[in-house]
Structure formats: structure tokens, C-alpha cells
Amino acid sequence: MLRLLEKRGFTRSENQTPGEFAATLTLQPNLNSAVGEFTSLYAEARFGGAVCDAFRLRALLEQIRSTP
């Protein structure tokens, strides 16, 4: 996801948490919800012990990729 967003000019700085980075996209309504959901799902799976919903993550990546 970060590589896709970097190609569009949105770069996460090293001192930003994933949530902070997602919050910077609030002025980008076409991306904001997909990036926010992706970030939440990833964090829950990576750090919270939740089951990773790979199908949903893939769908969100496609949504981000196809958003103008």
C-alpha cells in the first residue's frame, strides 16, 4: 500500500505511525476510507492477534490502485 501511495505523492515519514499517516489523507476522500480500513486490518492482524483477512486487504489494495 505504501508503494502505491508513494507513486501518488503520499509518503509516510519514519516518525509517523501507520495511523498518523492514514489520518493525513483525510483531505483525500477517495483514498481516506480504503487506507484507513487497510491500516486498521493490518494492525489488528499484525499486533492484535486477529485473523488476517487477506481477501479484504487485496480488495482494498485494488480500490486504492484504481482510485483516480
Secondary structure, DSSP 8 states (H G I E B T S, - for coil): -HHHHHHTT----TT--HHHHHHTTTT-HHHHHHHHHHHHHHHHHHHS-----HHHHHHHHHHHHH--
